Amino acid sequence: MPEHICTPNISCGTGAFSGNVTLQANLDLQDSDKILLGTGDDLEIYHTGSHSYIRHVGTGFLQIRTEVDDGDIIIQSDDGSGGITQYIRADGSEGEAQLYHYGNQKLATKSTGIDVTGNTE
């Protein structure tokens, strides 16, 4: 007979763990439940049922970074016709910040200034 019998649903007030916690499946939070990070709960990640948020409420900066050699950071959204396209790229291999309109590059920073594509009016 097993020494410990587990119940699939655990309900309690506040719990504390020391050491690492490893999940073998998803962490399933409901609308407006938050993942709180930092001693003062300075970083929040949550969904309200209508919108999703990564919210920095502490001091200092919110930094998004990749440490992959020549890696990029890409911000994507709807392309106006049901697909997904990029709007902002931090290009780690070229050293450029790039702006897009519906997936078409319009501006890129260069070591000498900027390159603009299309009408500048």
C-alpha positions in Angstrom: 0.0 0.0 0.0 1.4 3.5 -0.9 2.7 5.5 2.0 1.1 8.8 0.8 -2.3 9.0 -0.8 -2.9 12.3 -2.7 -6.1 14.2 -3.4 -6.3 15.7 -6.9 -7.9 18.9 -5.6 -6.1 20.7 -2.8 -7.6 23.8 -1.2 -5.9 25.9 1.5 -5.3 29.4 2.6 -1.7 30.3 2.1 1.1 27.8 1.5 4.9 28.1 1.5 7.4 25.9 -0.3 11.1 25.9 0.0 13.2 24.5 -2.8 12.2 24.1 -6.4 8.6 23.3 -7.6 8.3 21.3 -10.7 5.0 20.9 -12.6 4.4 18.0 -14.9 1.5 19.7 -16.6 0.0 23.2 -16.9 -0.4 25.9 -14.3 -4.1 26.7 -14.9 -5.1 30.1 -13.4 -8.6 31.5 -13.9 -9.6 35.0 -15.1 -8.0 37.7 -12.9 -5.8 35.2 -11.0 -2.2 36.5 -11.1 1.3 35.1 -11.1 3.0 37.5 -8.7 6.8 37.7 -8.8 9.3 39.6 -6.5 9.3 40.2 -2.8 6.8 43.1 -3.2 4.8 41.4 -5.9 6.5 43.8 -8.3 5.7 41.9 -11.5 2.2 40.6 -12.4 1.1 38.3 -15.2 -2.6 37.8 -15.6 -5.7 37.6 -17.9 -8.9 39.4 -17.0 -11.2 37.5 -19.3 -11.0 40.2 -21.9 -7.3 41.3 -21.9 -3.9 39.8 -21.0 -1.3 41.8 -19.0 2.4 41.7 -18.1 2.5 44.5 -15.5 5.5 45.9 -13.8 4.5 47.8 -10.7 7.8 48.1 -8.8 10.8 50.2 -9.1 13.4 50.0 -11.9 12.8 48.9 -15.5 10.8 46.2 -17.2 13.4 44.5 -19.4 12.6 42.0 -22.1 15.8 40.4 -23.4 17.2 37.3 -25.1 20.7 36.1 -24.4 20.8 33.7 -27.5 23.6 34.6 -29.8 22.2 36.6 -32.7 18.7 36.1 -31.2 15.8 38.5 -32.0 12.9 39.8 -29.9 9.8 40.1 -32.0 6.4 41.7 -31.2 3.6 40.2 -33.2 -0.1 40.9 -33.5 -3.1 40.3 -35.9 -2.4 41.3 -39.5 -5.9 42.7 -40.2 -7.1 39.6 -42.0 -6.9 36.9 -39.3 -3.2 36.0 -39.5 -0.3 37.0 -37.3 2.5 39.3 -38.4 5.4 41.2 -36.8 5.3 44.9 -35.9 8.5 45.4 -34.0 11.8 43.5 -34.1 15.0 43.9 -32.1 17.4 42.1 -34.6 20.3 40.7 -32.6 22.3 39.6 -35.7 22.1 42.9 -37.5 22.0 45.3 -34.4 18.8 46.9 -35.8 15.5 48.0 -34.3 12.9 47.5 -37.0 9.4 48.8 -37.3 6.8 47.1 -39.6 3.4 48.0 -41.0 1.3 44.8 -41.4 4.5 42.8 -41.7 6.2 45.1 -44.1 9.4 46.7 -42.8 9.1 50.5 -42.9 12.0 51.7 -40.6 15.3 50.2 -39.5 18.0 51.7 -37.4 21.5 51.5 -38.9 25.0 52.4 -37.6 24.8 55.5 -39.8 21.2 56.5 -38.9 17.9 55.0 -40.2 16.5 53.5 -43.4 12.9 54.4 -44.2 10.9 52.5 -46.7 7.9 54.2 -48.4 6.4 57.6 -48.1 7.8 59.7 -45.3 4.9 62.2 -45.1 
